[in-house]
Amino acid sequence: MAQMRQRVWARYEREMQDPVEDPPDVGRKGDFALGRLRYASSYDRGNFRWRWGIDANKGDRLFIGLLSRLTRIDAEPIETIIDIDSDDVFNLPFLVAISIGDWKVSRQQGARLRQYFERGGFLLVDDFHNEREWANFMAGMHQIDPQAEAEELGGDDPAFHVIFDLNERIRVPGANVVHGSGIERGGVVPHWRAIRDSKGRMMVAISFNQDLGDGWEFADDPYYPERYSTEAIRIGTSYAVYAMTH
């Protein structure tokens, strides 16, 4: 009888919202790896962290598969979970952090992430809502760069035209509010924001008062409207291509 292989990220599955089986080609190397940032938050209990694992890892896997189908990017079939304390972060030019409004960033972690951005790294943050969570997110960013400022992205921004012409801003709501107000945790107005480096390159793409991760995670669920999943996939794909080309 063949021995069953343990899933690659089994050690983190109790911290994930929606863990799934590994695909048959797990372990295949590619030119692009999606990094899922495992960070600390005020909800941690000892070594147990869970906020970072929202939508993981089903949302990541579906997005990776669609990224491979929609572009020529040779994406590795599963995400790479990277701890915020690890120097291996420098091997991953594209990071995703979900529910980032609750992260805690130490001075040492901030210094490492500053080096990450200085070397050309890119971070997509998503699924955080209301002004308290925004302030906490920016407090973490200021540990990375005390001068960091966020700006609203205009419709003519290159990130919205690098692969698709995203001329309309469509809010992507969480699955828990998708058939209601679309407003989660008091985050009324959706925003598409960015933090840029000194040369104008977007290094942090910010999805605020929205939930792209649910758009990915529920792309195969008839309950979740297709138009929102489509938008989440198009936005995420655009950011990935931007990160690889700028």
N, C-alpha and C positions, 0 to 999 in steps of 0.2 A: 504494500500500500504506500503510495507516494506521501511524503511528509508535506503538510500544509505550510506554505511560506507566510511568515508574519507580514502584515502590511507595513510599509516603509515608515509611516508616522504613527504607529500604534502607541508609542509612548506618550503622545500628546492627545490621543483621541478623547480622553475624558474631559479635556478642556475645549473640545470642538462642539459646535452646535449641531453639525450635520455630517458626521464622518461617513465615507463611502468606501467601497472596495477599490483597490488599485487596478488600473487597466492592464491588459495583457502585456503591453510594451513598457511597463514601468522599468526605469533604469536606463532607458535609451537617452543618450545625450543629444542635445540640440544646440543651436546657436543662441537661443533665448530661454531663460528660466525665469518664471514668475516667483518672486520672493514674497512670502507672507511673513510680515514682521510680528514676532512674538514679544510683546512688551509687558511691562508691569503696570498695574492699575490699582486704584484705591479699593477695588473689590477683591484683591488677592487675599488668599488665606494660606499663609506659609508658602510652600512651593507651588501651590495650585493657582494658576492664572486662567481666567476664562474670557475676559472681554475681547482679547485679541482674536479668539477663535470663533467669533460670530460669523455665520455663513460658511465656515470651514467644515470640511474641505470640499463639499459638493460644489459650492459656488465657484471656487477656484478652478476645479476640474472642468466644469462646463464652459467657463470662460476660456480656458486654455484650448479646449477642443475647437471652439468657435473661432478663436484667434488664428489657429492653424488653417481652418477652412477658408477664412475671409481674406487672409493675407499670404504672402510668401515667406513669412517668418517661420523658421524651423524651431518650433517651441517644444521644449521637453514636456512629456505627457502629464507630469504632476508638478505641483508646486514644491518649492523648497522652503521649509519653515526655518526661519533664521531668528535666533534670539538676539535681542537688542544689545546684549553684552558680548556678542561674538564678533571677532575680527573677520570672520567669513562673510560678513555683510559686503565687503569690498569685492566679492566675486559675483555679486548680483546687481546689475545695473538698473533693475526695475523692481521696486518694492510696492506692496499693497498693505495698508493698515486700515482695519475696519474698527468702527466704534472708538475712534481715536480721541474723542472728547473726554475719555477717562484715563488717558495714559499718564504715567509718571516718568519723567526723564531726569536722571541724575546728571551731575556735572560731567562725570566721566563718559556717560553714554552720549551726552550732548557733544562732547569733543569728538567722539568717534563718528557720529553722524555728520558733524560738520566736515570732517575729512571725507566722508562718503560723498557728500554733495560737491565738495571741491574737486573730487576726482571724476565728476560727471554723473553721479548717481541721480536717480529719479524716484520720487515717492508719490503714490496716489493714495489719498486719504478720503474716507467715505463713512457714511452712516453715523454722523453725530449731529446733534440738534440743540437748539436754544442757545442763549447767550452764555449761560454758565459753562456749557461744554465747549463753546467757542473760546472762551477765556482760558480754559484749562488746556486746550489744544495749543493756543498761542504761547502759554507759559512754557510748554514743552519746547516749542519752536525757539523761544528766546533762550533756552538752555543751549540750543544748537548755535543760534546766531542772535545775539542781543538786538541787532538792528533789523531783524526779519520783519517784513511788512507784507500783508496780503492785499491783492488788488482784484477787482472784478474783471473777469475775462469778457472782452467785447466779441461781438459776432464775427468780426474779421480776424480774430486771432488765428495764427497758423495751425494751432492744435485742432481747431474745428474744421480744417480744410486739408489736412495732410493726407487723408484717404477718402473720407466722405465729406460732402458739403453739408455741415450741420448748421443750417441757417436758422433753425427754430430751436429754442430752448424748451425742452419737455422735462418736467419734473418726474423723477423716478421715485415712486413712493414705496415704503415698506409693505410687505405682504399683509401685515396686521392692520394697515389702514388703507389698503389699495382700493377697497370698495366703499370707503367712507370719505373722510375729509382729506386724506393724503398727508395730514399733519401729524407728526410724531414728536412726543415729548416737548410740545410747545414751540417747535421750530416752524414758524408760519411761512416765511418767505424762503424759497429755494435760492441757492447761490452757486455759481460756478466761479471759483476764485483760483488764484495762483500766487506762489511766492517764487520770485525770480532771483537768479544770481546776478553778480555785478555786470555781466555781459548781456543780460536780458533773457537768458535761457530759462524757461520754466523748469524749476527743479522740484516743486511740490504742486501737484494738481489737487484741488480741493473741491470735493462734492459735499456741500454743507446743506443741512435740512433736506437731505435726500438719502436714497438707499440703493446705490448701484448694485451692491452685493446681493440684495434680494432679487433684483432684475436678472442677475446671473444665476443665482441659486434656483429660482423657480421658472427658468426658461422652458423647462419641460413639463410644467404643471398647468393644466387647463384652467385652474382657478385664477391664476395670475395673468392679467391681460397681456397679450402678445406685444402690443405697441410699447409698453413700458420695458419689457425685456429687450426688444429690438433697440430701443434708445440706449439702454444700459450697455448693451454689447457694442453698439456703434461708438459710444463715448469712450468706453474702456479700450477698444481697439485703436481708436484715434490717439489716445494718450500713449499706448504702447508703441505705436509707430513713431509718434513724435519723439519719445524718449530714445528710440533707436537711431534717429536721424538728426537730432539736434544736440 
